Amino acid sequence: MEQHQVLATVIRHLAAAVSLVVLAGCSAGPTGDAPNLTATLSTPVDAELSWRVADKAAAGQVVEYSNAENGPYTILEFLPLSRTTYKHEDLIPQTKFFYRVRPYYGTASPSVELTLPPGEFEESKEFQEWLLPSTRPGPPAHASVRDARGAPTDFTVTMVNPNGVKLTWTDHTTDEEGFLVEIKPDGAPGFSLAAMVDPNVNTYGLVTQPTEKKATYRVRPYRFGEPTTIAALTTGGNL
């Protein structure tokens, strides 16, 4: 009887281990696809993602998650191609999460540096029209996002007040999903996303942060590529 109990215990432990591996790293891609994205739990409520870069010609990549396999997916962060890991922390306990990574394409405009004068941000109760994205007349667009000739030109950054700038550019792409406004504060190691703008827009108002008094700006059209296989996991912990 004791031997049977020991055997049953071993089988249960093996089954639990197999279930954990399936939940932590399973792929929702087509049958036979080798998963190029894995997700594992480092704690019951912290997920660690790891993937392979599929296209080194991309401008960057974006990490996304959803609580349903078919979405909708929410963007977690835009990352350079040099990053192939991501940590998603403090998740809802006992909840299923689905992850994917997508490349994006598009050539950035030349960068522009601007230094703003001292001044604290004061929220105005009046409508500030300069903040609204808009489309100015310009030459016909002629290039694809994946064509370097599609990079925006005539990019300018103009101070509106000590905590706000107006960005304008000429759009040359015909198939963009939108534009990424990127900023590099003085001393920062690289550019980061400041805003996502709709397609065909070529003017945008940006409220700056106190750490962005001196910063470099650029804008790029973007279009997403094919995602990785989907990785799913279920968090532990208590609700």
C-alpha positions as CSV (number, residue, x, y, z in Angstrom):
1,M,0.0,0.0,0.0
2,E,2.8,2.4,0.9
3,Q,4.5,1.8,-2.5
4,H,1.2,2.6,-4.3
5,Q,0.9,5.9,-2.3
6,V,4.5,6.9,-3.1
7,L,3.9,6.2,-6.8
8,A,0.7,8.2,-6.8
9,T,2.5,11.1,-5.2
10,V,5.2,11.1,-7.8
11,I,2.7,11.0,-10.6
12,R,0.9,14.0,-9.2
13,H,4.1,16.0,-8.8
14,L,5.1,15.2,-12.4
15,A,1.7,16.2,-13.7
16,A,1.8,19.5,-11.8
17,A,5.3,20.2,-13.2
18,V,4.1,19.5,-16.8
19,S,1.1,21.8,-16.3
20,L,3.2,24.7,-15.0
21,V,5.5,24.4,-18.0
22,V,2.6,24.4,-20.4
23,L,1.0,27.4,-18.8
24,A,4.2,29.4,-18.5
25,G,5.5,28.9,-22.0
26,C,2.9,27.7,-24.4
27,S,2.5,29.1,-27.9
28,A,-0.7,30.0,-29.5
29,G,0.8,30.0,-33.0
30,P,0.0,27.6,-35.8
31,T,0.7,23.9,-35.1
32,G,4.3,23.1,-35.8
33,D,5.6,26.6,-35.2
34,A,8.7,26.9,-33.1
35,P,7.9,29.4,-30.4
36,N,10.1,32.5,-30.6
37,L,8.6,34.1,-27.5
38,T,8.5,32.5,-24.0
39,A,6.9,33.7,-20.8
40,T,7.7,32.4,-17.4
41,L,6.8,33.4,-13.8
42,S,9.7,34.6,-11.7
43,T,7.3,35.1,-8.8
44,P,3.6,34.3,-8.6
45,V,2.7,37.8,-10.0
46,D,5.8,38.7,-12.1
47,A,6.3,37.6,-15.7
48,E,9.6,37.4,-17.5
49,L,9.5,37.4,-21.3
50,S,12.3,36.3,-23.7
51,W,12.3,36.3,-27.5
52,R,14.4,36.2,-30.6
53,V,14.5,39.1,-33.0
54,A,13.1,37.9,-36.3
55,D,14.0,40.9,-38.5
56,K,17.1,43.0,-37.7
57,A,16.0,45.4,-40.4
58,A,13.2,46.7,-38.2
59,A,13.4,50.1,-36.5
60,G,12.4,48.6,-33.2
61,Q,9.9,46.4,-31.5
62,V,6.9,46.7,-29.2
63,V,5.9,44.4,-26.4
64,E,2.1,43.8,-25.9
65,Y,-0.2,41.9,-23.6
66,S,-3.8,40.9,-23.4
67,N,-6.1,38.9,-21.1
68,A,-7.6,37.1,-24.1
69,E,-5.8,35.3,-26.8
70,N,-7.5,37.2,-29.6
71,G,-7.0,40.5,-27.9
72,P,-7.3,43.4,-27.9
73,Y,-3.7,43.8,-27.0
74,T,-2.2,46.7,-25.0
75,I,1.3,48.1,-25.7
76,L,3.6,47.8,-22.7
77,E,6.7,49.4,-24.2
78,F,8.6,50.3,-27.4
79,L,12.1,48.7,-27.3
80,P,15.2,48.8,-29.4
81,L,16.3,45.7,-31.3
82,S,19.1,45.1,-28.7
83,R,16.5,44.2,-26.1
84,T,15.2,40.6,-26.1
85,T,13.8,40.4,-22.5
86,Y,11.1,42.2,-20.6
87,K,9.7,42.0,-17.1
88,H,6.0,42.6,-16.5
89,E,5.5,43.1,-12.8
90,D,2.8,43.2,-10.1
91,L,0.2,41.4,-12.2
92,I,-3.3,40.5,-11.1
93,P,-3.2,37.2,-9.3
94,Q,-4.8,34.0,-10.7
95,T,-5.3,35.6,-14.1
96,K,-4.3,34.5,-17.6
97,F,-2.0,36.8,-19.6
98,F,-1.1,36.5,-23.3
99,Y,2.0,38.2,-24.8
100,R,3.4,39.0,-28.2
101,V,6.2,41.1,-29.6
102,R,5.9,43.0,-32.9
103,P,8.6,44.7,-35.0
104,Y,7.8,48.2,-36.4
105,Y,9.3,49.9,-39.4
106,G,9.9,53.5,-40.4
107,T,12.8,55.9,-40.9
108,A,13.0,58.8,-38.4
109,S,13.4,62.4,-39.4
110,P,16.6,64.3,-38.7
111,S,16.7,65.2,-35.0
112,V,16.2,68.7,-33.5
113,E,17.5,69.9,-30.2
114,L,15.7,72.6,-28.2
115,T,16.3,74.2,-24.8
116,L,13.3,75.7,-23.0
117,P,13.6,78.5,-20.4
118,P,12.9,78.0,-16.7
119,G,9.3,78.0,-15.7
120,E,6.9,75.7,-13.8
121,F,4.0,74.0,-15.6
122,E,0.6,75.7,-14.9
123,E,-2.5,73.9,-16.1
124,S,-4.7,76.3,-18.0
125,K,-8.5,76.1,-17.8
126,E,-8.7,77.6,-21.3
127,F,-8.8,75.5,-24.4
128,Q,-5.3,75.3,-25.9
129,E,-5.7,74.8,-29.6
130,W,-1.9,74.4,-30.2
131,L,-2.0,71.0,-28.6
132,L,-4.4,69.6,-31.2
133,P,-2.8,67.3,-33.9
134,S,-3.6,68.5,-37.4
135,T,-2.7,68.1,-41.0
136,R,-1.2,71.0,-43.0
137,P,-1.2,71.0,-46.8
138,G,1.9,69.5,-48.3
139,P,3.3,67.7,-51.3
140,P,1.8,64.3,-52.2
141,A,3.2,61.4,-50.3
142,H,5.2,59.0,-52.5
143,A,7.0,56.4,-50.4
144,S,6.4,53.3,-48.3
145,V,7.2,53.3,-44.6
146,R,9.9,50.7,-45.3
147,D,11.6,53.0,-47.8
148,A,14.1,55.3,-46.3
149,R,12.9,58.0,-48.7
150,G,9.7,58.1,-46.5
151,A,11.5,59.8,-43.6
152,P,9.8,63.0,-42.6
153,T,11.5,66.2,-43.8
154,D,11.3,69.9,-42.7
155,F,11.0,68.8,-39.1
156,T,10.8,71.8,-36.7
157,V,10.3,72.1,-33.0
158,T,9.1,75.5,-31.8
159,M,8.6,76.6,-28.2
160,V,5.0,77.6,-27.3
161,N,5.7,78.2,-23.6
162,P,8.4,77.1,-21.1
163,N,6.7,73.7,-20.9
164,G,5.3,73.1,-24.4
165,V,6.6,72.7,-27.9
166,K,4.9,72.5,-31.3
167,L,6.3,69.9,-33.8
168,T,5.7,70.1,-37.5
169,W,7.0,68.0,-40.4
170,T,6.4,67.0,-44.0
171,D,4.8,63.6,-44.5
172,H,6.2,61.4,-47.4
173,T,4.7,58.0,-46.6
174,T,1.5,56.5,-48.1
175,D,1.0,53.5,-45.8
176,E,1.9,54.6,-42.3
177,E,-0.2,53.4,-39.4
178,G,0.7,56.6,-37.7
179,F,3.7,58.6,-36.4
180,L,5.9,58.1,-33.3
181,V,7.1,61.3,-31.6
182,E,10.4,60.4,-29.9
183,I,12.4,62.4,-27.3
184,K,15.8,62.2,-25.8
185,P,16.2,64.4,-22.7
186,D,19.7,65.8,-22.1
187,G,21.8,63.1,-20.6
188,A,19.5,60.2,-21.5
189,P,21.1,57.2,-23.1
190,G,18.7,57.1,-26.1
191,F,15.3,58.2,-27.5
192,S,12.0,57.1,-25.9
193,L,8.4,57.4,-27.1
194,A,6.7,60.6,-26.2
195,A,3.5,60.2,-28.2
196,M,1.7,58.1,-30.9
197,V,0.0,60.2,-33.6
198,D,-2.6,59.3,-36.2
199,P,-1.7,58.8,-39.9
200,N,-1.5,61.9,-42.1
201,V,-1.0,64.2,-39.1
202,N,2.0,66.5,-39.5
203,T,1.6,69.0,-36.6
204,Y,1.5,68.1,-33.0
205,G,1.7,69.9,-29.6
206,L,3.6,68.3,-26.8
207,V,3.6,69.2,-23.1
208,T,7.1,68.6,-21.8
209,Q,8.2,67.3,-18.4
210,P,10.5,69.1,-16.0
211,T,13.4,66.7,-17.0
212,E,12.9,67.7,-20.6
213,K,14.0,71.4,-20.5
214,K,16.8,70.5,-22.8
215,A,15.9,67.7,-25.2
216,T,16.3,66.3,-28.7
217,Y,13.2,65.4,-30.8
218,R,12.5,63.4,-33.9
219,V,9.4,61.9,-35.5
220,R,9.0,58.7,-37.6
221,P,6.2,57.1,-39.6
222,Y,5.6,53.5,-38.4
223,R,4.0,50.3,-39.5
224,F,3.9,47.1,-37.5
225,G,5.2,43.8,-38.8
226,E,4.2,40.2,-38.1
227,P,4.1,39.3,-34.4
228,T,5.9,36.5,-32.7
229,T,4.1,33.4,-31.6
230,I,1.9,34.1,-28.6
231,A,3.1,33.1,-25.1
232,A,0.6,32.5,-22.3
233,L,0.8,32.1,-18.6
234,T,-1.5,32.1,-15.6
235,T,-0.4,34.0,-12.5
236,G,-0.5,32.6,-9.0
237,G,-1.0,34.3,-5.7
238,N,-4.3,35.2,-4.0
239,L,-7.0,37.6,-5.3
